[in-house]
């Protein structure tokens, strides 16, 4: 490994996990036969192996020590493509601190932080510089504040999951620019106002879950343009008015969950499937 990259990796491991004396036990973590669980290395165009994947918290990968905080050094690993942190940050409050300069160099395609109850604060707008990102999962944390409109600049995103946080404010209109999205999950937050009409631009979307928020107004007619949609959950909001008749055009739709809304129950025959509508 490149010595500078190796030093960054040691610092990350020492800050995240206290299971072993990493430098002594695994002096060459990418070497065949001595590699760590939770780390994946691949050869680059040079003569070195490079770290391409880190996975913490979920067995059999390294456990996270009790007082660990989010290691922003991961963005210093120039070849890293995937990083996963599950139930890692649970005691010491930590924020997603990101240097925009570092992100411009990043090749990260997957970033997952799930079930980290000590991750607080906003989603940093600098995350928009992760131009290669395809999967972003920040679910079951304690993130607060609005969804930054800059997140909509990640045009390679296919999977965006911000569920089970404390996010507030509106769903950005710019969301319609994420035309590669297949999964969008903003459920169990405190998002307000209307679902933006631009959501109809997400023609590749198969799953849309906006349930358990504070969304109001009527469903946008543009929802009929979500021709790939299989799963649609809008339950437990403040939606009202009539259901768009264009819903009948969604031939791939199998699940439409609409209970616990003040929307008037009308024309269930609009769809050729069972609809759950609140009283």
C-alpha distance (Angstrom), angle and dihedral (degrees) to the residues before:
residue distance angle dihedral
X1 . . .
X2 3.74 . .
X3 3.84 105.6 .
X4 3.81 94.1 -129.5
X5 3.82 92.0 50.3
X6 3.81 90.6 46.5
X7 3.80 91.3 53.1
X8 3.81 91.1 51.5
X9 3.80 89.8 50.6
X10 3.81 92.5 50.7
X11 3.81 90.6 51.2
X12 3.80 91.2 51.0
X13 3.79 92.7 48.6
X14 3.79 93.3 46.5
X15 3.80 91.7 50.1
X16 3.80 94.4 45.7
X17 3.78 106.5 36.3
X18 3.79 134.4 28.9
X19 3.80 97.0 -176.4
X20 3.80 94.8 109.8
X21 3.81 143.2 8.6
X22 3.80 89.5 -101.7
X23 3.80 99.1 -168.0
X24 3.81 92.5 52.8
X25 3.80 100.5 36.4
X26 3.81 96.5 43.2
X27 3.81 110.0 21.2
X28 3.83 90.0 161.1
X29 3.82 103.9 37.0
X30 3.80 95.0 175.3
X31 3.79 95.8 48.0
X32 3.79 115.6 113.3
X33 3.79 111.1 -100.0
X34 3.79 95.3 18.7
X35 3.78 102.7 58.3
X36 3.80 120.6 131.0
X37 3.75 126.1 -114.7
X38 3.77 108.5 -105.7
X39 3.77 95.6 31.5
X40 3.78 129.4 95.3
X41 3.78 125.2 -171.1
X42 3.79 131.1 -170.2
X43 3.80 132.2 -174.4
X44 3.77 117.1 -100.7
X45 3.78 130.3 -152.9
X46 3.78 88.0 -87.3
X47 3.80 126.3 62.7
X48 3.82 94.5 -85.9
X49 3.78 138.8 91.1
X50 3.80 113.0 -126.7
X51 3.80 133.5 -156.1
X52 3.81 109.0 -108.4
X53 3.82 102.5 163.8
X54 3.82 137.6 32.1
X55 3.80 123.8 -175.0
X56 3.81 123.3 -178.1
X57 3.78 134.5 176.8
X58 3.78 104.6 16.1
X59 3.85 116.7 92.1
X60 2.96 133.0 -72.3
X61 3.79 87.6 23.4
X62 3.82 123.1 87.1
X63 3.79 116.3 -67.4
X64 3.77 118.0 -122.0
X65 3.77 117.7 -118.7
X66 3.80 116.5 -116.4
X67 3.81 97.2 -108.4
X68 3.78 98.2 41.4
X69 3.81 119.4 137.5
X70 3.79 130.7 -161.7
X71 3.84 108.0 -70.8
X72 3.79 106.3 -137.0
X73 3.82 86.3 -174.4
X74 3.80 88.2 85.4
X75 3.79 86.9 81.5
X76 3.81 88.7 59.7
X77 3.82 90.4 65.1
X78 3.81 100.5 94.2
X79 3.81 96.9 -161.2
X80 3.80 99.7 41.0
X81 3.81 111.1 129.5
X82 3.82 102.9 169.6
X83 3.81 134.9 27.2
X84 3.81 125.9 179.8
X85 3.82 127.5 -174.2
X86 3.82 116.1 178.2
X87 3.83 121.4 178.7
X88 3.79 89.7 -18.8
X89 3.80 104.4 124.7
X90 3.78 105.5 50.1
X91 3.81 108.7 128.4
X92 3.81 113.6 27.6
X93 3.80 113.3 57.5
X94 3.78 111.5 -117.5
X95 3.79 137.6 172.5
X96 3.77 134.3 -147.3
X97 3.78 97.8 -100.8
X98 3.77 111.4 -175.5
X99 3.78 131.9 177.0
X100 3.80 110.8 -143.2
X101 3.80 90.4 -150.0
X102 3.78 90.5 58.3
X103 3.78 93.2 47.6
X104 3.78 93.5 56.6
X105 3.81 87.0 65.1
X106 3.80 95.4 44.7
X107 3.81 124.3 114.5
X108 3.80 91.9 -171.3
X109 3.81 113.2 148.2
X110 3.82 100.3 168.7
X111 3.79 128.0 37.8
X112 3.79 119.0 173.3
X113 3.80 126.9 176.4
X114 3.81 109.7 169.5
X115 3.80 132.6 170.7
X116 3.80 96.5 1.9
X117 3.80 104.4 146.2
X118 3.80 93.8 -176.6
X119 3.81 94.9 58.4
X120 3.80 103.7 104.6
X121 3.77 139.4 162.6
X122 3.79 131.0 47.5
X123 3.77 132.1 -35.2
X124 3.81 101.6 -101.0
X125 3.82 113.5 -117.8
X126 3.81 88.5 -139.0
X127 3.79 87.2 76.9
X128 3.81 85.7 84.8
X129 3.80 88.5 78.8
X130 3.82 91.2 69.4
X131 3.78 89.7 95.3
X132 3.82 95.4 168.1
X133 3.80 94.5 54.0
X134 3.81 114.1 127.2
X135 3.82 101.4 162.3
X136 3.81 123.1 38.5
X137 3.80 118.0 176.0
X138 3.81 118.3 175.1
X139 3.80 98.3 155.8
X140 3.82 130.9 147.8
X141 3.78 96.2 18.6
X142 3.81 130.7 113.2
X143 3.76 100.2 -104.4
X144 3.80 115.6 156.5
X145 3.78 139.4 -170.2
X146 3.80 129.2 45.8
X147 3.77 127.9 -36.6
X148 3.81 101.0 -98.3
X149 3.79 112.4 -120.0
X150 3.81 87.3 -138.2
X151 3.80 89.3 73.2
X152 3.80 86.0 71.3
X153 3.81 89.0 67.1
X154 3.81 89.5 72.6
X155 3.78 92.4 95.1
X156 3.82 94.3 170.3
X157 3.82 92.0 63.1
X158 3.79 115.7 125.5
X159 3.82 98.3 165.8
X160 3.81 124.6 36.7
X161 3.81 118.4 174.5
X162 3.82 119.9 172.9
X163 3.80 95.5 152.5
X164 3.82 127.1 144.2
X165 3.79 99.1 26.4
X166 3.80 134.7 109.4
X167 3.80 98.0 -103.3
X168 3.80 117.0 152.9
X169 3.79 140.1 -177.3
X170 3.78 127.8 52.5
X171 3.77 133.7 -33.0
X172 3.82 102.5 -105.5
X173 3.80 116.7 -109.5
X174 3.78 87.6 -138.2
X175 3.81 88.7 71.0
X176 3.80 88.1 93.5
X177 3.78 88.7 73.2
X178 3.81 91.9 70.2
X179 3.79 92.2 85.2
X180 3.82 94.4 159.1
X181 3.81 93.9 61.6
X182 3.80 116.2 128.0
X183 3.83 97.6 167.0
X184 3.82 125.9 34.6
X185 3.81 118.8 174.5
X186 3.82 121.6 172.9
X187 3.82 94.9 150.5
X188 3.82 124.8 143.8
X189 3.79 99.5 27.1
X190 3.81 132.9 105.3
X191 3.80 100.7 -103.4
X192 3.79 114.9 158.3
X193 3.81 144.2 -161.2
X194 3.79 124.5 26.5
X195 3.77 132.6 -22.3
X196 3.82 102.5 -106.6
X197 3.78 118.2 -110.0
X198 3.81 88.9 -131.2
X199 3.80 89.3 74.6
X200 3.80 86.0 85.5
X201 3.80 89.2 73.5
X202 3.81 91.3 70.9
X203 3.79 94.9 90.1
X204 3.83 93.9 159.3
X205 3.81 93.7 54.9
X206 3.82 114.4 123.9
X207 3.81 100.3 169.8
X208 3.81 125.7 38.0
X209 3.81 117.6 173.9
X210 3.81 118.0 175.5
X211 3.80 95.8 148.6
X212 3.81 124.6 141.3
X213 3.79 99.6 27.5
X214 3.81 133.5 110.1
X215 3.79 96.7 -102.1
X216 3.80 115.0 153.7
X217 3.79 140.4 -176.1
X218 3.77 125.7 47.9
X219 3.77 131.0 -47.0
X220 3.82 111.3 -89.4
X221 3.79 114.7 -110.5
X222 3.79 88.0 -132.2
X223 3.80 88.2 76.2
X224 3.81 86.9 86.8
X225 3.81 87.5 71.6
X226 3.81 92.3 66.3
X227 3.78 89.8 97.0
X228 3.82 95.6 164.4
X229 3.80 95.3 51.3
X230 3.81 116.3 131.3
X231 3.83 101.6 160.9
X232 3.82 125.3 37.3
X233 3.82 120.7 174.3
X234 3.81 120.4 177.8
X235 3.81 100.3 148.8
X236 3.80 125.5 141.4
X237 3.80 99.0 28.3
X238 3.81 134.5 108.9
X239 3.78 98.1 -101.8
X240 3.78 117.7 148.6
X241 3.78 142.5 169.7
X242 3.78 127.3 57.3
X243 3.75 127.4 -33.8
X244 3.81 111.3 -108.1
X245 3.79 110.1 -103.7
X246 3.78 87.1 -139.3
X247 3.80 88.4 77.2
X248 3.80 86.0 84.2
X249 3.79 88.2 67.8
X250 3.79 92.1 64.4
X251 3.77 96.2 95.9
X252 3.81 94.6 172.2
X253 3.80 94.6 52.9
X254 3.81 111.4 117.6
X255 3.81 103.1 159.3
X256 3.81 124.5 41.9
X257 3.81 112.9 169.5
X258 3.79 113.2 -174.0
X259 3.82 106.3 149.6
X260 3.81 124.0 136.3
X261 3.79 97.9 35.4
X262 3.82 128.2 117.5
X263 3.80 89.1 -124.5
X264 3.77 113.5 132.8
X265 3.76 115.1 -106.4
X266 3.76 104.2 -120.1
X267 3.75 142.5 145.3
X268 3.79 98.9 1.6
X269 3.77 85.6 173.9
X270 3.80 88.4 71.0
X271 3.79 85.9 88.4
X272 3.77 129.5 46.7
X273 3.83 90.7 -136.2
X274 3.77 138.3 62.8
X275 3.82 114.9 -78.3
X276 3.78 125.2 -159.6
X277 3.80 111.0 -149.8
X278 3.80 126.4 174.2
X279 3.76 122.5 -119.0
